[in-house]
Amino acid sequence: MKPPYDITPLVLQLVSSISLKLGAVHARNLEKHSPQLRKHNRIKTIHASLQIEGNTLSEEQVTALIENKRVIGPQKDIKEVMNAVDVYKDLPAYQSTNERSFLKAHKILMDGLAAKPGKYRVSGVGIVKGSQVTHLAPPADKVPGLMKDLFKYLEKTDELALIKSCVFHYEMEFIHPFLDGNGRMGRLWQTLILMENYPVFEYLPFETLISKTQKKYYEALSKADKAGKSTPFIEYMLTLIDESLGNMLELRNGVMTEHDRVEYYLSLHKIEFTRKDYMKVFKDISTATASRDLKNAVQQKRVIKTGTYNKARYKAHKKG
C-alpha cells in the first residue's frame, strides 16, 4: 500500500526549484568533484549524521580517524565513526530497493554498538522526551511486513525519487524497525535513494543542514506523526535539499570572495598544494585570479609560499 502523503503547492515549488538546480549541476559537470572535495564532503556528512545522535567527536577528529591517525575520545564515539566510514565508502554498492542490502548496512553501521545489528527488533519501542512518550512505534511483529511494504513502494512506485526518498526516510523512522540506529539509517538510505538517481548526492553533505536545524528536523517528524502522513516531513527535507544544492552552486559559481575561496580551500587541504591544485576546486576562476588569491594570502600570512613560478608550492600558515 502506498504510504499517505500529499503533493502540496510547496512540494511542487520545491521540486521545480531542485530540478532547475540539478540541471545546472549537470550542465556544468559538477557531479565530478575533486578527490579532496569528495573526501571533505563525506567527512562533513558522517560528522553531521553522528552529531545528531550525540557523537562528541569534532570534524577534525573524524578527519584524523579517516586518515588512520590516533584520536583520543570515547571509544563508543570512535567506533560509531569507523562504522560509518565503512558504510559510506561502499555506499554505491548498496541497492536502495533491496531489503537485504538495507539490513547489511545496518549491521555494519551498528556493529559493536547494538545488541543484534542487522536484525529487526523483536520488542516494543517508544521515543521518550522528558517525561512524555512522543512516539510509540508499531508492534514488533508488524515490523517485517511494514518494511517489506515500504521496499515495494520504493521499487514499484513511479513517484519522483526526490519524493520517494523523503517518504522512505519518514516511514522508516515511524516504523522504527531497529532498537537503535534508526535515525542514521533513515538519513543514509535517503542519501542512497537520491544518489542512485542524481550522482551529485553521493558527495552533497545535506546532512550538515539537518544538523544545523535539528530542532526543525524533529518537529517535522512530529508534525507528520500528528498529521498521519509524511507531507510535513517531505516539505522540510525538500527545503533542505534545495538549500544544499543552492549552496553548492553558489560556491562553484565564483560568487565567493577571495578570502572565502582561500579559507574554503585551506579547510580541505592540510598539506602543500600548487596553484593548479587550487584551480581544480575553483574551476571557474582564471589563472590570474588564482595567482592573485594566493599572492594576497601569502602577504596576509594566511599561507606560506616556497619556490617560484611553476614550482611554487603553498601550505597553511600555522596559527599561534
C-alpha positions as CSV (number, residue, x, y, z in Angstrom):
1,M,0.0,0.0,0.0
2,K,1.3,3.5,-0.9
3,P,2.2,5.5,2.2
4,P,-0.1,8.5,2.7
5,Y,1.2,12.0,1.7
6,D,0.0,15.0,-0.3
7,I,1.7,16.8,-3.2
8,T,1.2,20.4,-1.9
9,P,1.9,23.6,-3.8
10,L,5.1,24.0,-1.7
11,V,6.2,20.5,-2.6
12,L,5.7,21.3,-6.3
13,Q,7.5,24.6,-6.0
14,L,10.5,22.9,-4.2
15,V,10.6,20.0,-6.8
16,S,10.7,22.6,-9.6
17,S,13.5,24.6,-7.9
18,I,15.6,21.5,-7.1
19,S,15.1,20.2,-10.7
20,L,16.4,23.5,-12.1
21,K,19.4,23.4,-9.7
22,L,20.1,19.7,-10.7
23,G,20.0,20.8,-14.3
24,A,22.6,23.5,-13.6
25,V,24.8,21.0,-11.8
26,H,24.6,18.6,-14.7
27,A,25.2,21.3,-17.3
28,R,28.4,22.4,-15.5
29,N,29.6,18.8,-14.9
30,L,29.7,19.5,-11.1
31,E,28.8,15.8,-10.3
32,K,32.5,15.1,-10.7
33,H,34.2,16.5,-7.6
34,S,37.9,16.6,-7.0
35,P,39.1,13.7,-4.7
36,Q,39.8,16.3,-2.0
37,L,36.3,17.9,-2.1
38,R,34.7,14.4,-2.2
39,K,36.6,13.4,0.9
40,H,35.8,16.7,2.7
41,N,32.1,16.4,1.9
42,R,32.0,12.8,3.1
43,I,33.6,13.8,6.4
44,K,31.0,16.5,6.8
45,T,28.2,14.1,6.1
46,I,29.5,11.5,8.6
47,H,30.2,14.1,11.3
48,A,26.8,15.7,10.9
49,S,24.8,12.5,11.0
50,L,26.5,11.2,14.1
51,Q,26.5,14.6,15.8
52,I,22.7,14.4,15.6
53,E,22.9,11.2,17.5
54,G,25.0,12.7,20.3
55,N,28.5,11.8,19.0
56,T,31.0,14.2,20.6
57,L,33.9,13.9,18.1
58,S,34.8,17.0,16.2
59,E,35.1,17.2,12.4
60,E,38.9,17.4,12.8
61,Q,38.8,14.1,14.8
62,V,36.7,12.4,12.2
63,T,39.2,13.5,9.6
64,A,42.0,12.1,11.7
65,L,40.3,8.7,12.0
66,I,39.7,8.5,8.3
67,E,43.4,9.2,7.8
68,N,44.2,6.4,10.3
69,K,45.6,8.7,12.9
70,R,45.2,8.2,16.6
71,V,42.4,10.0,18.3
72,I,41.6,10.4,22.0
73,G,37.9,10.2,22.7
74,P,35.1,8.0,23.9
75,Q,35.5,4.5,22.4
76,K,31.8,4.3,21.5
77,D,32.1,7.6,19.5
78,I,35.2,6.4,17.7
79,K,33.5,3.1,16.9
80,E,30.5,5.0,15.5
81,V,32.7,7.0,13.2
82,M,34.7,4.0,12.0
83,N,31.5,2.0,11.3
84,A,30.0,5.0,9.4
85,V,33.2,5.3,7.3
86,D,33.0,1.7,6.3
87,V,29.4,2.1,5.2
88,Y,29.7,5.4,3.3
89,K,32.8,4.4,1.4
90,D,30.9,1.5,-0.1
91,L,27.6,3.3,-0.5
92,P,27.4,2.9,-4.3
93,A,27.5,-0.9,-3.8
94,Y,24.2,-0.9,-1.9
95,Q,20.8,-1.1,-3.6
96,S,18.1,1.2,-2.2
97,T,15.2,-1.2,-3.2
98,N,16.9,-4.3,-1.7
99,E,15.9,-5.1,1.9
100,R,18.8,-7.4,2.4
101,S,21.1,-4.5,1.4
102,F,19.4,-2.3,4.0
103,L,19.9,-4.9,6.7
104,K,23.6,-5.3,5.7
105,A,24.2,-1.6,6.0
106,H,22.7,-1.5,9.5
107,K,24.8,-4.5,10.6
108,I,28.0,-2.6,9.6
109,L,26.8,0.7,10.9
110,M,25.8,-0.6,14.3
111,D,28.4,-3.4,14.7
112,G,29.6,-3.3,18.3
113,L,27.0,-0.6,19.2
114,A,23.7,-2.6,19.2
115,A,22.8,-6.0,20.5
116,K,21.7,-7.5,17.2
117,P,22.9,-5.3,14.3
118,G,21.2,-6.1,11.0
119,K,18.2,-7.6,12.7
120,Y,14.7,-6.1,13.1
121,R,13.6,-5.5,16.7
122,V,11.5,-8.2,18.5
123,S,10.2,-6.0,21.3
124,G,8.1,-2.8,21.5
125,V,9.8,0.6,21.5
126,G,8.7,4.2,22.1
127,I,10.5,7.5,21.9
128,V,10.6,9.4,25.2
129,K,11.4,13.1,25.5
130,G,11.5,14.3,29.1
131,S,8.6,12.5,30.8
132,Q,6.5,12.2,27.7
133,V,6.2,9.4,25.1
134,T,6.4,11.3,21.8
135,H,6.2,8.3,19.5
136,L,5.0,4.8,20.1
137,A,6.3,2.6,17.2
138,P,4.2,-0.2,15.7
139,P,4.3,-3.6,17.5
140,A,7.4,-5.7,16.7
141,D,5.5,-8.4,15.0
142,K,4.3,-5.9,12.4
143,V,7.8,-4.6,11.5
144,P,8.8,-7.2,8.9
145,G,5.6,-6.8,7.0
146,L,5.7,-3.0,7.2
147,M,9.3,-2.8,5.9
148,K,8.5,-5.2,3.0
149,D,5.6,-2.9,2.0
150,L,7.9,0.1,2.2
151,F,10.5,-1.5,0.0
152,K,7.8,-2.5,-2.5
153,Y,6.8,1.2,-2.6
154,L,10.3,2.1,-3.4
155,E,10.7,-0.4,-6.1
156,K,7.3,-0.2,-7.9
157,T,6.0,3.4,-7.5
158,D,6.6,5.8,-10.3
159,E,6.9,8.8,-8.0
160,L,9.9,11.1,-8.3
161,A,13.0,9.9,-6.4
162,L,13.0,13.2,-4.6
163,I,9.6,12.5,-3.1
164,K,10.3,8.7,-2.5
165,S,13.5,9.4,-0.6
166,C,11.6,11.7,1.8
167,V,8.7,9.3,2.2
168,F,11.0,6.4,2.9
169,H,13.0,8.4,5.4
170,Y,9.9,9.4,7.4
171,E,8.1,6.0,7.1
172,M,11.2,4.1,8.3
173,E,11.5,6.5,11.3
174,F,7.8,5.9,12.0
175,I,8.2,2.1,11.9
176,H,11.4,2.3,13.9
177,P,12.5,-1.2,12.8
178,F,15.6,-1.3,14.9
179,L,16.2,-0.9,18.6
180,D,19.0,1.6,17.8
181,G,20.4,3.3,14.7
182,N,17.1,4.3,13.1
183,G,17.9,7.9,12.6
184,R,21.3,7.4,11.0
185,M,19.8,4.6,8.8
186,G,17.0,6.9,7.6
187,R,19.4,9.6,6.6
188,L,21.8,7.1,5.0
189,W,19.1,5.5,2.9
190,Q,17.7,8.8,1.7
191,T,21.1,9.7,0.5
192,L,21.4,6.3,-1.3
193,I,18.0,6.7,-3.0
194,L,18.9,10.2,-4.2
195,M,22.4,9.3,-5.4
196,E,21.1,6.4,-7.5
197,N,19.1,8.9,-9.5
198,Y,21.3,12.0,-9.1
199,P,25.0,11.2,-8.7
200,V,25.8,14.6,-7.1
201,F,24.1,13.4,-3.9
202,E,26.9,11.0,-3.1
203,Y,29.0,14.0,-2.2
204,L,26.5,16.6,-1.2
205,P,26.5,16.9,2.6
206,F,22.9,18.0,3.1
207,E,23.0,16.2,6.5
208,T,25.0,19.2,7.8
209,L,21.9,21.3,7.3
210,I,19.8,18.7,9.2
211,S,22.4,19.0,12.0
212,K,22.1,22.8,12.0
213,T,18.3,22.7,12.0
214,Q,18.0,19.7,14.3
215,K,15.0,21.1,16.2
216,K,13.1,21.6,13.0
217,Y,14.0,18.1,11.9
218,Y,12.3,16.5,14.9
219,E,9.4,19.0,14.7
220,A,8.8,17.9,11.1
221,L,8.8,14.2,12.1
222,S,6.4,15.1,14.9
223,K,4.1,17.1,12.6
224,A,4.0,14.2,10.2
225,D,3.1,11.8,13.0
226,K,0.2,14.1,14.1
227,A,-1.0,14.5,10.5
228,G,-0.9,10.8,9.9
229,K,1.1,11.4,6.7
230,S,4.6,12.4,5.7
231,T,3.7,15.7,4.0
232,P,5.3,18.0,6.6
233,F,8.5,16.0,6.6
234,I,8.6,16.0,2.7
235,E,8.3,19.8,2.7
236,Y,11.1,20.1,5.4
237,M,13.5,17.7,3.6
238,L,13.0,19.2,0.1
239,T,13.6,22.6,1.6
240,L,17.0,21.4,2.9
241,I,17.9,19.7,-0.4
242,D,17.1,22.8,-2.3
243,E,19.2,24.9,0.1
244,S,22.1,22.5,-0.1
245,L,22.1,22.5,-3.9
246,G,21.9,26.3,-3.9
247,N,24.9,26.5,-1.5
248,M,26.9,24.2,-3.8
249,L,26.1,26.2,-7.0
250,E,26.8,29.5,-5.2
251,L,30.2,28.1,-4.1
252,R,31.1,26.9,-7.6
253,N,29.7,29.9,-9.4
254,G,32.6,32.1,-8.3
255,V,30.5,34.4,-6.2
256,M,32.7,33.7,-3.2
257,T,35.1,36.4,-2.2
258,E,38.9,35.9,-2.5
259,H,39.0,35.4,1.3
260,D,36.2,32.8,1.2
261,R,37.9,30.8,-1.6
262,V,41.2,30.7,0.3
263,E,39.6,29.8,3.6
264,Y,37.5,27.1,2.0
265,Y,40.4,25.6,0.2
266,L,42.5,25.5,3.3
267,S,39.7,23.7,5.1
268,L,40.1,20.9,2.5
269,H,43.9,20.7,2.4
270,K,46.2,20.1,5.3
271,I,49.3,19.5,3.0
272,E,51.2,21.5,0.5
273,F,49.4,22.4,-2.8
274,T,50.1,24.2,-6.1
275,R,48.1,26.8,-8.0
276,K,47.0,24.1,-10.3
277,D,45.5,22.1,-7.3
278,Y,43.8,25.3,-6.2
279,M,42.2,25.8,-9.6
280,K,40.9,22.2,-9.6
281,V,38.5,23.2,-6.8
282,F,37.6,26.6,-8.3
283,K,37.2,25.7,-11.9
284,D,35.6,28.9,-13.0
285,I,38.3,31.3,-11.9
286,S,41.2,32.4,-14.2
287,T,44.8,31.7,-13.7
288,A,45.4,35.4,-12.9
289,T,42.6,35.3,-10.2
290,A,44.1,32.2,-8.7
291,S,47.6,33.8,-8.6
292,R,46.2,36.9,-7.0
293,D,44.3,34.9,-4.4
294,L,47.4,33.1,-3.4
295,K,49.7,36.1,-3.6
296,N,47.4,38.1,-1.3
297,A,47.1,35.1,1.1
298,V,50.9,35.0,1.4
299,Q,51.0,38.7,2.1
300,Q,48.3,38.3,4.8
301,K,50.3,35.4,6.3
302,R,47.5,33.0,5.8
303,V,49.6,30.7,3.6
304,I,53.4,30.1,3.3
305,K,54.9,30.0,-0.2
306,T,58.0,28.1,-1.2
307,G,59.6,28.1,-4.7
308,T,58.8,30.3,-7.6
309,Y,56.8,30.4,-10.9
310,N,55.5,26.9,-11.9
311,K,57.4,25.3,-9.0
312,A,55.7,27.4,-6.3
313,R,54.0,25.5,-3.5
314,Y,51.8,26.7,-0.7
315,K,50.6,25.5,2.7
316,A,48.6,26.9,5.5
317,H,50.3,29.2,7.9
318,K,50.3,27.7,11.4
319,K,48.4,29.9,13.8
320,G,49.7,30.8,17.2
